[in-house]
Amino acid sequence: MFKTKLIVLLCSSLYAQSLFSANQKKNVLFIGVDDLRPALGCYGNDQVKSPAIDKFASQSVVFTQAYCQYPVCNPSRRSLLSGLRPQRFEYNKLLKEVAPDHITMPGYFKRNGYYTASIGKLYHGKGEDFASWTYLDQVGPWQNYGNPENYKKKPMPTLEYEDLPDSVYSDGKVTQIAIKKIRENKGGPFFIGVGYRKPHLPFAAPKKYWDLYDLKKIRIPLDISAPEGCATYVYHWSEMFAYTPTAFDRKDDDLIKVPIDNNTLQELTHGYYACVSFIDAQINLLLSELKKQGLDKNTVVVIWADHGWNLGEQHIIGKHNLYEFSCRVPLIIFDPENPNKGKTCSSFAELVDLFPTLSELCGLPAPPEYDGKSLVPLLKDQGSSVQDYAYTSYRPFSKGVSTMLGTSLRSKEYRFTEWRDIQNNEIKGEELYRLNSRENEKVNLVNKAEYQELVSKYSGIVKDSIKSWKMFNKGK
């Protein structure tokens, strides 16, 4: 009799535990890294030292063909956090200006009972989406120097390698605040967004991360020329103008003609890698705290970047272009319930897909309005697909070309870009590059006779896609 009662009690206890687990909402740790190109060890780069991210990738699903919707911080972040393509709010307008009633991803989680925190750089600007966050701290200054004297220099230095602790830097402070919020809300459910500014310019990180690399052994691209026959709209401006020393001088207005010094590029690459390793150390602290609190078993973790970064490829140091290294982004998703660990998925994913994906993973109803597609089918089966193409757009702001709007379609083998003058709706340029080959964005194929059928096909798809991305304020 006693044994029978004991078995019944044990079964009842286990049932209660499983019922609690089933009813408990998953947490979300949403980690954004600024300007991070897919050049980590888990993406096949043997130069970058990112052990924490690589270990995390071995427990997650890595999307090797993920793309941003705009290769600039502000519109990219607004797009992924709203679940809407940037065309819907005319790129540079605040979402609240054109769609005040639209609920964003953090707002949707908050509406469904989540504590929501934004720590560091989630949105680019300070005046956006306040109501969606239970707690908001952007933590500045954004340049993130360790030595305060560097803020006073005009122009400010591109590189800084002070022998200082991580906690002196803004990104180090972000980590400590995030850890505090995880501890305070470990009862959940929470949606904690952590936004790191590095490796955004300037390349400032504690000296110990620079010391991880031997400058003389850092490899740079063998070919740093602009593509043959390319459209030149993205070659009139560079972020590097704001810093010294630079590869370009501010007086230069046709950067295709200005050579990039290999030694300078190697130094810049060294700084970029040091910043990546610095952020990797911060992510290690975050993930370690999550495990320490026992939250790794009930927390979806996402590591993403708002866009990539060219390190000399296509004769560009920076983003603000529609080439592969700036459009493609790291995207790694960990779901504690997903048995697929350490898997890679080469099917297309877009940052705009994160809103419906996280909603589904956390068992929330489908959001009322969004443009992306849930990636949950790809988390379950890496060989499946939810879309045939990925899209990225960009409008340069340089004098003389600011009316040009580029819309780029990425297929499995090609990248097709259409440049349209928005003043008269005229197509002013087209680019077609074959990827995954030795011709990787080296020669514009758009005028070659054997590619005309493909150009016509992709042009039609882009035209139809643009029509489907209706702006909220289309009547203005």
Secondary structure, 3 states (H helix, E strand, C coil): CHHHHHHHHHHHHHHHHHHHHHHCCCEEEEEEECCCCCCCHHHCCCCCCCHHHHHHHCCCEEECCEECCCCCHHHHHHHHHHCCCHHHHCCCCCHHHHCCCCCCHHHHHHHCCCEEEEEECCCCCCCCCHHHCCEEECCCCCCCCCCHHHHHCCCEECEECCCCCHHHCHHHHHHHHHHHHHHHCCCCCEEEEEEECCCCCCEECCHHHHCCCCHHHCCCCCCCCCCECCCCCCCCCCHHHHEECCCCCCCCCCHHHCCCCHHHHHHHHHHHHHHHHHHHHHHHHHHHHHHHCCCCCCEEEEEEECCCCEECHHHCEECCCCCHHHHEECEEEECCCCCCCCEEECCCEEHHHHHHHHHHHCCCCCCCCCCCCCCHHHHHCCCCCCCCCEEEEECCCCCCCCCEEEEEEECCCEEEEEEEECCCCEEEEEEEEECCCCCCCCECCCCCHHHHHHHHHHHHHHHHHHHHCCCCCCCC
